[in-house]
Amino acid sequence: MSGTIFTRNRSVSIFITVLTLLAIAVTALSEGYGTGALSVSFTKVLGMTLCLCLAALAMDLVWGYCGILSLGHFAFFGLGGYMIGMWLMTARTEQVVRANLSEAVIPPTEGEITAATASQIFSVVGATDWPWMWAASDSLILSLVLVVAVPGLLALVFGWLAFRSRVTGVYLSILTQAMTLALSLYLFQNDTGLRGNNGLSGLQNIPGLETVGQDRISIWFFWGSALALGLAYIGAAWMVSGKFGNIIRGIRDDEQRVRFLGYRVEIYKLFVFTFTGCLCGIAGALYYPQAGIINPDEIAPIASIYLAVWVAIGGRGRLYGAVIGAAAVSLLSTYFTGGRAPNLDLGLFTIDWVDWWPVLLGLGFVLVTLFAPKGLGGLVDLIIRKDRA
Amino acid sequence: MSTLLEVQGISVSFDGFRAINNLSFAIGAREMRAVIGPNGAGKTTFMDIVTGKTRPDAGTVRWGELGVSLLSMSEAEIAQAGIGRKFQRPTVFEDQSVWDNLRLSLKKPRGPIAALFDRVSDADRARIAEIAAEIGLSDALDRMAGILSHGQKQWLEIGMLLVQDPRLLLVDEPAAGMTSDERAHTTALLKRLAEHHAVVVVEHDMDFVRRLGCRVTVLHEGSVLAEGSLDHVMADQRVIDVYLGR
């Protein structure tokens, strides 16, 4: 039980090595810094995949280790995206407005520029004024704070209410689904201030970096996503390696026993729930500038369920399982639903993968449950154990 | 002898069923007591009330020299105050090693931040080794708790209570499902514990209770029917009627 996290948990060194090699390979093959074998859009897909892996890592902490089957963690992911999206959109639109007004005979005042920016952003929902929730959108620093603070606060309040009342198991899962559904319906309203179903768009244009092409920005975001995932992995491995990990696994397996040992189970659950909510917020803030657009559909209940499916397919309670599951399933999903997979012609019937992907995913889920109950990560365990023997 | 736990006139009903009816009970600081009684006599509910799992409708539960009320405290606070509870079914963390099970039970700050930065000190190591020897699991520290035998799990759970340094141990049917060797071992262990702790043992098995050689409280329909040495209570006609004569 001594030494650093790198020697205590072998998977950390392996994971960081693989991630670094991946980053080097992607950079060397990128359009911005390398041979150009990887298109900009595919680089973005890879970067976004790393963000999804980060969210899955958080899901593994809260579900795989602490036993809380949250079906609402994608709400925190989406909120992180919205928080950074407001800044991106404001700063970008303001630049466009300034450029347009600079040719005017009378130089515009700051007030006029702000008003013009607002009407540009909100005309799509028939409004012209800044909603209150955009108050921090002119400050990058504040927006970055909100990326962590807003999902964290929602998780804290929701978790406090739920855990204090000792809501557990399937009831808690249903409540978290209700939370993400309510949030998504709320954001769908045109008058809530986040542009309703239009969402926030043009997020790939980073203010201040107009002269840098997307070929380079995509690589920067890939690096940022890889760095965030790497740090989170080290942090999560550290958290679960010591006594804290023993306690939350104890809560997962027998909450009552932990309580009668003198631990306040609610506080621990709240801690893990809120921490992972913040992690998801960070993941979302890195994801949506690469996706370019965010709308309320992103936090529909199904998204959070997919998150749980990734972790289940990858294997719970081993961190790398969640990452493997998220990477494998989301990349396959991109492949099959992106229209690239050739349709399967069976003569009488043609399998169109865009429609049939959910069936394939469901089949995969059943097969993994039946033949690899410990998930894809469990298969990795087998290989590692063979190495040692 | 100073009183460690004093329960006065508690009652509790579930949906009209009176599980505990005006029950009073007291135990001293270094005393062993066996609580016996037929099924449904209220033994487990009694433990639930003392450990904070169930709130009584009436009555008081006072603890320690200062006589603080346990009724307003949460399960975790009661455990921290020094009451350890062993469940009927052995409840250990099967997915973790014996060492980890004992480590997370050590008497140390219980908050999440303290747990995150917890380091195993030499004193912790010594304490775990001492308790492991006491419960006879010194050679099994690296083993997963899940692969222990039934008896070993029971002892591990008692060990998890001991490393918390409790003043009172509530032990629910420790001998259930044990072989006779394991029973003898458990009897010796409980007797040793009673030298330094208050121990309340809930048990069905009369032979086991006889071997403990302690005062006995007989519960029936939620209240105390008789109290005294085992021979004394077994000679009581009411006890014979409701329990032994069945």
HADDOCK unambig.tbl for C-alpha pairs under 7 A between the chains (distance, minus, plus):
assign (segid A and resid 239 and name CA) (segid B and resid 116 and name CA) 6.41 0.50 0.50
assign (segid A and resid 242 and name CA) (segid B and resid 116 and name CA) 6.83 0.50 0.50
assign (segid A and resid 243 and name CA) (segid B and resid 104 and name CA) 6.21 0.50 0.50
assign (segid A and resid 243 and name CA) (segid B and resid 115 and name CA) 5.57 0.50 0.50
assign (segid A and resid 243 and name CA) (segid B and resid 116 and name CA) 6.54 0.50 0.50
assign (segid A and resid 243 and name CA) (segid B and resid 118 and name CA) 6.51 0.50 0.50
assign (segid A and resid 244 and name CA) (segid B and resid 112 and name CA) 6.78 0.50 0.50
assign (segid A and resid 244 and name CA) (segid B and resid 115 and name CA) 4.89 0.50 0.50
assign (segid A and resid 244 and name CA) (segid B and resid 116 and name CA) 5.05 0.50 0.50
assign (segid A and resid 246 and name CA) (segid B and resid 100 and name CA) 6.94 0.50 0.50
assign (segid A and resid 246 and name CA) (segid B and resid 104 and name CA) 6.76 0.50 0.50
assign (segid A and resid 247 and name CA) (segid B and resid 104 and name CA) 6.66 0.50 0.50
assign (segid A and resid 250 and name CA) (segid B and resid 93 and name CA) 6.06 0.50 0.50
assign (segid A and resid 253 and name CA) (segid B and resid 93 and name CA) 6.84 0.50 0.50
assign (segid A and resid 257 and name CA) (segid B and resid 91 and name CA) 6.81 0.50 0.50
assign (segid A and resid 259 and name CA) (segid B and resid 75 and name CA) 6.31 0.50 0.50
assign (segid A and resid 259 and name CA) (segid B and resid 76 and name CA) 5.37 0.50 0.50
assign (segid A and resid 260 and name CA) (segid B and resid 75 and name CA) 5.98 0.50 0.50
assign (segid A and resid 260 and name CA) (segid B and resid 76 and name CA) 5.83 0.50 0.50
assign (segid A and resid 260 and name CA) (segid B and resid 79 and name CA) 5.74 0.50 0.50
assign (segid A and resid 260 and name CA) (segid B and resid 85 and name CA) 6.79 0.50 0.50
assign (segid A and resid 261 and name CA) (segid B and resid 76 and name CA) 6.81 0.50 0.50
assign (segid A and resid 261 and name CA) (segid B and resid 79 and name CA) 5.95 0.50 0.50
assign (segid A and resid 261 and name CA) (segid B and resid 105 and name CA) 6.32 0.50 0.50
assign (segid A and resid 262 and name CA) (segid B and resid 75 and name CA) 6.98 0.50 0.50
assign (segid A and resid 262 and name CA) (segid B and resid 76 and name CA) 3.86 0.50 0.50
assign (segid A and resid 262 and name CA) (segid B and resid 77 and name CA) 6.19 0.50 0.50
assign (segid A and resid 262 and name CA) (segid B and resid 79 and name CA) 4.64 0.50 0.50
assign (segid A and resid 262 and name CA) (segid B and resid 80 and name CA) 5.10 0.50 0.50
assign (segid A and resid 262 and name CA) (segid B and resid 110 and name CA) 6.97 0.50 0.50
assign (segid A and resid 263 and name CA) (segid B and resid 76 and name CA) 5.33 0.50 0.50
assign (segid A and resid 263 and name CA) (segid B and resid 110 and name CA) 5.60 0.50 0.50
assign (segid A and resid 264 and name CA) (segid B and resid 76 and name CA) 5.65 0.50 0.50
assign (segid A and resid 268 and name CA) (segid B and resid 112 and name CA) 6.08 0.50 0.50
